[in-house]
Amino acid sequence: MLATARLQLQHLPAHLTRDSWPGQLTILEEALSHLDALDAQWRQTRAQLPEGAGPGSDAYVDALDEHHAECWGYLDDWACHGRVILDIQAAARRAPSRPKRPQLPALTSRRSGHGARGR
């Protein structure tokens, strides 16, 4: 979605955009990158928990709480700026479509024109 919004924004006429949109997309991209890194870190942390420290155990819950605490700021970025993706999509739908390539006239056989009789 982010890549699509970034591409759409590059092709929108300036009068349909807001100056804040590129910055908001950057915030979302950075937040997503951090969330991906935190997810990888969570998987590693979970794999290193002592045996028997599954969901519901104190060790698991403490580690999960810490993980969630680290994620909240980036999730808040998405809550605050995520709407920009929908706004860009709406602007892209309002934008005039690009002119299509002109249709070339169909080629006709040389024999079908006048002067082709009697050959």
N, C-alpha and C positions, 0 to 999 in steps of 0.2 A: 504494500500500500504506500509506503514511504517513497519507494523508487518511482512508482507511478505518479504520485503527487508531485515529486520533484520534476519529472519529465513534463507533466501537464503544465506546471508553472512556467517552465522555460518557453512554452509555446503559446501562452496566453497573451493577449494584447494588454498593454500596461493599464488601460482604463478599467479592466476587469479584476485587477489584482490589488492587494494591499502591501504596503512596504514591509509589514511585519511578517509576512508569510515565509520568506526564506529563512529568517532567524528562527521562527517557530519550528520549521522542518528540521533545522540543525539541532535544536534542543531535543526534538523527538528522536532523531538519529543517534545522538549521544546517549540519551536515556536508554534506548533499546540496546545499544552496545554495552552499557554498564549492566543492564538487566541480564543480558546473555552471559556476561562474565560472572555475575553473581549466581546465576543458575548453575554454571559449570563448577563454581566453588561449592555450592550447596551439594551437588552430586558427590563431589570429592569428600566433603565433610561427612555426609551421610554414610559413605563407604568406609570411613575411618572410625565410625562410632563403635564402641565396644560391642561384642556379641551380646545379644539380648536387649540392646538399646534400640528397640524398634518404636514405631509410632505409639505414643501414649506414655513411654518411659520418660523420666525426668531429663536424662541426657538428650534424648531426641527432641523433646519439647523445648528445652533451653536452646539447643542449636537452631531449631526452626524459628524460634522467637528472634534470635539474633539475625538470622537470614532475613526474616520479614522486616525487621527494623532497618536493615541496610537497603532494602528494596523500596521502602516507602517514598523516599524523596524522588526517585526516578518514576515511580508510579504516579506521584503527584504531578510531575512534569507532563505525563500523558493525560492526566485528568484536566490539567489547565490548558494544554495546547493541542490535544488530539483532534479537536474540532476542526483545525485547519485543514486536515485531509478532506473532510466533507465539504468545507468551504471551497477548496480548490476544485474538487470534483463538480460542484454546482456551477462554478465559474466556467469550467471547461464545457459544460453542457450549454451554457448561455452563449459561449463564443461562437462567432460565425464559423462555419466549416470552411476549410481551405478550398479554394477553387479547384475543381476537377480539371484534369487534362482535357484540352479541347478534343472533341471527336473528329477524327480525320474522315473525310468522305470515303465512302466505300469505292473500291476500285471496280471498274466495269471492264468487261472484255472488249478488246479493240474491235472485235467482229460485230459487237452488238450496236455500235454507233453507226451514224449515217455514213455513207461512202464505203461501207464494208460489203455492199451487195456486189454480187457478180464475181467474186474472186474465186 
